[in-house]
Amino acid sequence: MATETVTTRCAIAGGGPAGMMLGFLLARAGVDVLVLEKHADFLRDFRGDTIHPSTLEIMHELGLLDEFLKLPHQKVRELSGAIGDETVTIADFTHLPTRCGFIAFIPQWDFLDFLADRAKLYPGFKLKMKAVVDDLLWEDRRVVGLKAKLPRGMLEVRADLVVGADGRHSAVRDLAGLECEDLGAPMDVLWLRLSKRADDGSQTLGRIQAGRMFIMLDRGDYWQCAYVISKGGFNELRCKGLEAFRHDIVALNPTLADRVSEIASWDDVKLLTVRVDRLKRWYRPGLLCIGDAAHAMSPVGGVGINLAIQDAVAAANILAEPLREGAVSEALLRKVQERRQWPTRMTQALQIFIQNRVIRNVLSMTTPPRPPFAVMLLKRFPWLRRIPGRLIGMGLRPEHVHTPEVRAQTAAAGSPPPMRGRSTPKASGGG
Ligand SMILES: Cc1cc2nc3c(=O)[nH]c(=O)nc-3n(C[C@H](O)[C@H](O)[C@H](O)COP(=O)(O)OP(=O)(O)OC[C@H]3O[C@@H](n4cnc5c(N)ncnc54)[C@H](O)[C@@H]3O)c2cc1C
């Protein structure tokens, strides 16, 4: 098989939120960057859809917010859910000190397409799809590049810095031999679609009943549904049969009775394994991991995308200038970890607390659940909802863009790239 060799300043494995945002920011700051993504496109429906107020603030700082919000999206100003028979509002984003007091629900493939289109306006940006990173290049215990499998042949990339942004099953962190601490997760998620009817209206996001949790994301013409199960419980569920599963869904949301038959077989139900972990050290000489590759996030609170983007902004702020000149020191890579480690640890600690104290209990309950005391306080004193609003919407230690902008290509590209905004993926697959 033919091997193609290229040289760049920074090679990024993985075109998810972390990899694409870092690629965009580095190219915008005049650094040569190559992002390698193993899939042929970004159209996979397993991804979360949440773009948080702090990420929207970053889009504003980049001068992209107005254009971005032209993509089809839903604005969610409050998060609410049904616990047993009680409907409660848990978080209020309207008082946040940001331009956007809401979470924008935008299919993630639209967000990534948007970033890719804008990044391509900078001469230093390159994106290689269908490139599966499967090895690292080493010289004297320093990472000096990577290897990727292409549909026809191999690609060898020599780079001053390799970034692992390849998600929670990161190959890069394994290849680099970085030690990982598994923090455990008591649940997995079943991912399925049900059609949306014109009279559905806006539904509560989450529903909790004895032993079951169900979340519905509005994706325009269909509902993306998440059914939370105990870790490893999928086989037991399958043994009970598809009809029992459909029945459970209707018990959680009776308005779905007219369409649960759309779940025709178990092939329509995808198992997404949840893991929460983090690297002890996010870097080696010549290599850095960010996003889920450095710290896999639980879906609790839907904050993983935001953290991945915050990592990318911090990494670009610290590394862009030195990278323009050449290789970056280990001390600078350590600085990225030091900057992002605290918010990561605190967020994971909160997620684990909720996983163990709420989700584990709910999944083992046999009697109808009642809202816990803290949730009743949120009901009684609405202003308290601003606290979870702040934690979810802004996260801890929100980052701001400090990287400069080199001139984007305008003459060759003509006008800005077209707005694409697709709401239905043409293909789906696991991460
Ligand atoms: C069931 C579930 C639901 C979730 N829902 C939400 C939510 O609603 N909101 C939220 O904020 N977070 C959510 N999360 C967490 C969120 O998905 C992650 O924290 C976030 O996607 C991390 O972004 P990332 O860029 O680091 O990694 P990823 O989004 O995983 O992106 C990694 C990219 O790398 C590519 N890749 C992988 N291996 C290779 C390779 N060897 N070579 C080349 N490319 C490779 C992948 O194809 C992918 O595009 C959820 C997580 C789970 C498990």
The ligand as an SDF file (V2000), in Angstrom:
LIG
                    3D

 53 58  0  0  0  0  0  0  0  0999 V2000
  -24.9030    8.7200   25.5640 C   0  0  0  0  0  0  0  0  0  0  0  0
  -24.1860   10.0330   25.6670 C   0  0  0  0  0  0  0  0  0  0  0  0
  -24.9100   11.2190   25.4640 C   0  0  0  0  0  0  0  0  0  0  0  0
  -24.2780   12.4650   25.5910 C   0  0  0  0  0  0  0  0  0  0  0  0
  -25.0060   13.6060   25.4290 N   0  0  0  0  0  0  0  0  0  0  0  0
  -24.4120   14.8050   25.5900 C   0  0  0  0  0  0  0  0  0  0  0  0
  -25.1260   16.0360   25.4360 C   0  0  0  0  0  0  0  0  0  0  0  0
  -26.3310   16.0500   25.1490 O   0  0  0  0  0  0  0  0  0  0  0  0
  -24.4420   17.1910   25.5910 N   0  0  0  0  0  0  0  0  0  0  0  0
  -23.1030   17.2270   25.8920 C   0  0  0  0  0  0  0  0  0  0  0  0
  -22.5370   18.3170   26.0470 O   0  0  0  0  0  0  0  0  0  0  0  0
  -22.4050   16.0910   26.0250 N   0  0  0  0  0  0  0  0  0  0  0  0
  -23.0080   14.8880   25.8820 C   0  0  0  0  0  0  0  0  0  0  0  0
  -22.2730   13.7480   26.0280 N   0  0  0  0  0  0  0  0  0  0  0  0
  -20.8290   13.8460   26.2150 C   0  0  0  0  0  0  0  0  0  0  0  0
  -20.2020   14.2790   24.8720 C   0  0  0  0  0  0  0  0  0  0  0  0
  -20.6420   13.4140   23.8320 O   0  0  0  0  0  0  0  0  0  0  0  0
  -18.6770   14.2780   24.9040 C   0  0  0  0  0  0  0  0  0  0  0  0
  -18.2000   14.7660   26.1410 O   0  0  0  0  0  0  0  0  0  0  0  0
  -18.1110   15.1530   23.7680 C   0  0  0  0  0  0  0  0  0  0  0  0
  -18.6010   14.6710   22.5170 O   0  0  0  0  0  0  0  0  0  0  0  0
  -16.5940   15.1360   23.7520 C   0  0  0  0  0  0  0  0  0  0  0  0
  -16.1190   15.7730   22.5840 O   0  0  0  0  0  0  0  0  0  0  0  0
  -14.7240   15.3290   21.9470 P   0  0  0  0  0  0  0  0  0  0  0  0
  -14.5030   16.1930   20.7570 O   0  0  0  0  0  0  0  0  0  0  0  0
  -13.6880   15.2930   22.9990 O   0  0  0  0  0  0  0  0  0  0  0  0
  -14.9450   13.8110   21.5040 O   0  0  0  0  0  0  0  0  0  0  0  0
  -15.9820   13.1810   20.4710 P   0  0  0  0  0  0  0  0  0  0  0  0
  -17.1830   13.9970   20.3290 O   0  0  0  0  0  0  0  0  0  0  0  0
  -16.1290   11.7560   20.8560 O   0  0  0  0  0  0  0  0  0  0  0  0
  -15.2020   13.2680   19.0750 O   0  0  0  0  0  0  0  0  0  0  0  0
  -14.1140   12.4170   18.8000 C   0  0  0  0  0  0  0  0  0  0  0  0
  -13.9540   12.3380   17.3000 C   0  0  0  0  0  0  0  0  0  0  0  0
  -12.7940   11.5700   17.0050 O   0  0  0  0  0  0  0  0  0  0  0  0
  -13.0590   10.6460   15.9670 C   0  0  0  0  0  0  0  0  0  0  0  0
  -12.1490    9.5240   16.1370 N   0  0  0  0  0  0  0  0  0  0  0  0
  -12.1750    8.5630   17.0860 C   0  0  0  0  0  0  0  0  0  0  0  0
  -11.1260    7.7340   16.9420 N   0  0  0  0  0  0  0  0  0  0  0  0
  -10.4130    8.1780   15.8810 C   0  0  0  0  0  0  0  0  0  0  0  0
   -9.2180    7.7390   15.2340 C   0  0  0  0  0  0  0  0  0  0  0  0
   -8.5240    6.6660   15.6610 N   0  0  0  0  0  0  0  0  0  0  0  0
   -8.7700    8.4350   14.1630 N   0  0  0  0  0  0  0  0  0  0  0  0
   -9.4420    9.5280   13.7000 C   0  0  0  0  0  0  0  0  0  0  0  0
  -10.5880    9.9800   14.2750 N   0  0  0  0  0  0  0  0  0  0  0  0
  -11.0480    9.3250   15.3650 C   0  0  0  0  0  0  0  0  0  0  0  0
  -14.5430   10.2760   16.1830 C   0  0  0  0  0  0  0  0  0  0  0  0
  -15.1340    9.7890   14.9840 O   0  0  0  0  0  0  0  0  0  0  0  0
  -15.1280   11.6250   16.6010 C   0  0  0  0  0  0  0  0  0  0  0  0
  -15.5490   12.3900   15.5160 O   0  0  0  0  0  0  0  0  0  0  0  0
  -22.8940   12.5020   25.8990 C   0  0  0  0  0  0  0  0  0  0  0  0
  -22.1500   11.3220   26.0750 C   0  0  0  0  0  0  0  0  0  0  0  0
  -22.8000   10.0930   25.9730 C   0  0  0  0  0  0  0  0  0  0  0  0
  -22.0090    8.8320   26.2070 C   0  0  0  0  0  0  0  0  0  0  0  0
  1  2  1  0
  2  3  1  0
  2 52  2  0
  3  4  2  0
  4  5  1  0
  4 50  1  0
  5  6  2  0
  6  7  1  0
  6 13  1  0
  7  8  2  0
  7  9  1  0
  9 10  1  0
 10 11  2  0
 10 12  1  0
 12 13  2  0
 13 14  1  0
 14 15  1  0
 14 50  1  0
 15 16  1  0
 16 17  1  0
 16 18  1  0
 18 19  1  0
 18 20  1  0
 20 21  1  0
 20 22  1  0
 22 23  1  0
 23 24  1  0
 24 25  2  0
 24 26  1  0
 24 27  1  0
 27 28  1  0
 28 29  2  0
 28 30  1  0
 28 31  1  0
 31 32  1  0
 32 33  1  0
 33 34  1  0
 33 48  1  0
 34 35  1  0
 35 36  1  0
 35 46  1  0
 36 37  1  0
 36 45  1  0
 37 38  2  0
 38 39  1  0
 39 40  1  0
 39 45  2  0
 40 41  1  0
 40 42  2  0
 42 43  1  0
 43 44  2  0
 44 45  1  0
 46 47  1  0
 46 48  1  0
 48 49  1  0
 50 51  2  0
 51 52  1  0
 52 53  1  0
M  END
$$$$
